[in-house]
Amino acid sequence: MSRHMAPVMLGLTAFPLAAIGIAAYLVGSAGPQSMAVAGAILLLSCCILLAVTVAVVKLQRHDEWLWSQQDSLRELAAKSEDLATRLESVEQAHADTGTTAQLAAVARDMKMLRRELHDYAGAQPAWRHFGPEAEPAAAGPQPQWRPYGEVAEPPAAAAPPPKPAKAAGREELTLLLEPVVELASGSTSHYRTMVGLTDSSGKPIGHDDLILKADQGGMRPALDLRMVKMVAPVLRRLRNRNPGLRIFVPVGKETLGAPLEAAKILALLQKDGDVAQGIVFEFAQQDLGALDAAGIENLAKLARNGATLALREVYLGGLDLTALRQLGVRFLSFPPHAVDAGNGPNAAWADFVKQANARQIQVIVGGVKTPQQAAAAGRAARFGHGPFFAPPRKVKPDAGIAAPAARTANAA
């Protein structure tokens, strides 16, 4: 009960006590004839005293509740000040380290999701530390393949020597490049970017799982921006050797709609024209129709800044090649079953390839795994990539990559 209410409650208590005293005096002095009046006064004073007591108790409880609320407010104020201090430190760290802070956020998010991926690692080789001391993995003996329907299985490649496992306790984001092969000659013409993460327990997380978890955790824009940053120096060095080489970088629709990450990617393209000419931003066809207004605007900005675009997971139905050409799309990547489902090439597919070539749009077949798929791709597309041709290889950002040896086609 507050101090200014104490005199009021004391005053209210004094009146029923005085009435009780008066009732007692009447009983003692006036005799039995005043018993009725004294009883009435006594009953009324007792009721007033009871009401005052109840009011005092309620006021006391109310005061206790108010004090508890004040304590909670003080705790919230202290937490707010602490969060403001931490936010200021994070902003300062972000200003000092740029995307390194975002990479750390990706690594922390992946660490929280580690338990969901505990059974993913399996029997996979351990890679060396991603950093200045790492060298690109040497390309092993490549399998020969038959581009025109030969069914002979490629010879098994020699197993690479085991590499020492990475020390536990560190999470590392690594860059891998998958060769994009020109099907007519069997030589590598371009590369496709993939990323992997080795968690603190030493378990590798592959590209597909990492992208999935980044999408679920809202970290895809930061991860895509980091991929572009990692690819830029590698691309620059590779194009010194082969000016026509390009690197495909997959991006998600969330990245195109993220104002901060999209702005940084655009700034990189505007600053480095050689990078803009060599990067091909690759996104799924279904994402094209799911872009919001900001995503469509950023996609148009990429095209205006000279960026080349590619659609993956393409299906023939509903494609407007003229509109895609105007948007900046120069590559269309199909899955193997879209090219040949087992019945051989059809007239619709041949007509589509003819129209795409007329608009200088190149056709790619991705995810090729078997000689039959490679043979079908060779009849329908110019480029292909997948496990059948060559596995992704780990590199460091400032390292050039020796193109894998051209595969010699066997005579029929």
Protein Blocks (a to p, Z undefined) as FASTA:
>chain_A
ZZklmmmmmmmmmmmmmmmmmmmmmmmmnommlmmmmmmmmmmmmmmmmmmmmmmmmmmm
mmmmmmmmmmmmmmmmmmmmmmmmmmmmmmmmmmmnommlmmmmmmmmmmmmmmmmmmmn
mpadddddddfkbccddddddddddfeopabdcdddddddddddddehiacddddddddd
dfklopafbdcdddddddfkopacdfklmmmmmmmnopmmmmmmmmmmmmmmmmmmmmmm
mmmbccdddddfklmmpmklmmmmmmmmmmmmmlmmmpccdddfklmmmpcfklmmmmmm
mmmnopacddehiafehpafklmmmnopabdcddfklmogonapafklmmmmmmmmmnop
acddehiabfklmmmmmmmmmbdcdjkloccddddfkbccddddddddddZZ
